[in-house]
Amino acid sequence: MTDLTLPGAGEASEGSATALAQLPAVDRLLSDAALAATVAAYGPTLVKRAVQAELAAQRARIREGAPPPSWAALRTAIEERVRAVSASRLRPVFNLTGTVIHTNLGRALLGEEVIEAVAAAMRGYCALEYDLAAGGRGDRDELVADLLRELTGAEAATVVNNNAAAVLLTLKALAAKKEVLISRGELIEIGGAFRMPDVMAAAGCRLVEVGTTNRTHPADFERAFTARTALVVKAHTSNYAIMGFTASVPEPELARIAHAHGVPFVVDLGAGALIDLAAYGLPREPLPQHALAAGADVVTFSGDKLLGGPQAGIIVGRADLIARIKRDPLKRALRVSKLTLAALEATLRIYASAHRLRERLPTLALLTRNQQDIRAACERLLPAFARFAGPQFAARCEPCASQIGSGALPVERLPSYAIVLTPVGRRSGRLLGELAHRLRALPVPVLGRVQDNALWLDLRCLQDEAALQRQLDGEGAA
Ligand SMILES: *Cc1c(COP(=O)(O)O)cnc(C)c1O
């Protein structure tokens, strides 16, 4: 404390006018030695704004009868404001929702070697679109095209911003102003407003619905062709399953029908695993290489779902069709950055090496985490969660089922374990809401899911157990 003197919070003020007059001027606060470290760390602009905002708040409080603040309280409040406006909005969180590839929480996690590749691309110049052998302009897709050809068996490949963009671009480049045939059962909506009929409209294509919701037969497709048909599309129904009395046309047959009518066959796979997940004890997911082998001319899939890489939309297939797709002006608008390409190349290299995938792909590690390990973590953290929740909650460990997420493998669940906090007594809905809110208000917010009148914290995706433990212990029960 320097020359600044304020009455302590305990001293009575002689009415708000006197108290207001006792508030220091902005410049006096800014030049005070006690705030010098904050000014040095954050710069004078941010600190000045925080000082002004805090003084305005104090004036409002004083007018409502509060005493003027102590210098220490004022300083703490100003520092708090500076920290709050400087903190990233992209807050890290503990994902205990049980959904591994969670779109709202950033989908796939990248491995260290992938992160290093991105960091290197950010720090310096790189041969992004530069052919070092020829000494001239190159094609940025070539950074990953060889790897994609090798991994999927496709003739050619290109990359755009996400799979929605991949589908939009493919439709526009191959079928604008023409008719596109798709089964009624595949008119999918993916979270975040990806609706197949809307994407078709945005691409300028006329959607022709074939068959019925639950059953589509080869003859339905045969009947739907006209002189204006340009494409047959199959969309992987990635976030739901139609069960019971169903029929769909298998890919090889659909490919044969499309080719007999002289039009390409496009498959939107969505999740896009590159390896057989059954080998890891996971449910089997269709692979782009299988769709191509079954006769698909073009296949699209996401980079940040089961592939476990960065957000991207990958388009693989016949060389002449990929060339048409790359020539479309929309491709330029949807192209990916060097950061995406660096991450995608490093991720694909992991698959190409086929070596220690679970250690190098964090998403795969989380998906394949053993239920007994998760249970052990639940038992270790149970006391801390019980203390944090307080006596109004019963805390126990329970088996549960994680979800893969992002529409991948919709009906499949992964056996997991959760800490379950159940309110005891009345007003349980409000108690649950308050507990969930307190967990979200922690420095690293903890996100679970409310189900059956309890808060479920599935620990499958918990990475830093010690940090969570410390955070819960630091807070204690309310
Ligand atoms: C997820 C998904 C999309 C959209 O992919 P994004 O990468 O989220 O843009 C499109 N089609 C299918 C079948 C999907 O599963």
The ligand as an SDF file (V2000), in Angstrom:
LIG
                    3D

 15 15  0  0  0  0  0  0  0  0999 V2000
  -20.7900  -36.3500  -39.1260 C   0  0  0  0  0  0  0  0  0  0  0  0
  -21.3900  -36.5960  -40.4560 C   0  0  0  0  0  0  0  0  0  0  0  0
  -21.4430  -35.5600  -41.4040 C   0  0  0  0  0  0  0  0  0  0  0  0
  -20.9170  -34.1850  -41.1120 C   0  0  0  0  0  0  0  0  0  0  0  0
  -19.5320  -34.2390  -40.9030 O   0  0  0  0  0  0  0  0  0  0  0  0
  -18.7570  -33.0080  -40.2170 P   0  0  0  0  0  0  0  0  0  0  0  0
  -17.3190  -33.4250  -40.2510 O   0  0  0  0  0  0  0  0  0  0  0  0
  -19.3180  -32.8740  -38.8560 O   0  0  0  0  0  0  0  0  0  0  0  0
  -19.0150  -31.8090  -41.0570 O   0  0  0  0  0  0  0  0  0  0  0  0
  -22.0120  -35.8480  -42.6350 C   0  0  0  0  0  0  0  0  0  0  0  0
  -22.4930  -37.0680  -42.9170 N   0  0  0  0  0  0  0  0  0  0  0  0
  -22.4590  -38.0880  -42.0260 C   0  0  0  0  0  0  0  0  0  0  0  0
  -23.0110  -39.4270  -42.4060 C   0  0  0  0  0  0  0  0  0  0  0  0
  -21.9060  -37.8830  -40.7670 C   0  0  0  0  0  0  0  0  0  0  0  0
  -21.8690  -38.8750  -39.8700 O   0  0  0  0  0  0  0  0  0  0  0  0
  1  2  1  0
  2  3  1  0
  2 14  2  0
  3  4  1  0
  3 10  2  0
  4  5  1  0
  5  6  1  0
  6  7  2  0
  6  8  1  0
  6  9  1  0
 10 11  1  0
 11 12  2  0
 12 13  1  0
 12 14  1  0
 14 15  1  0
M  END
$$$$
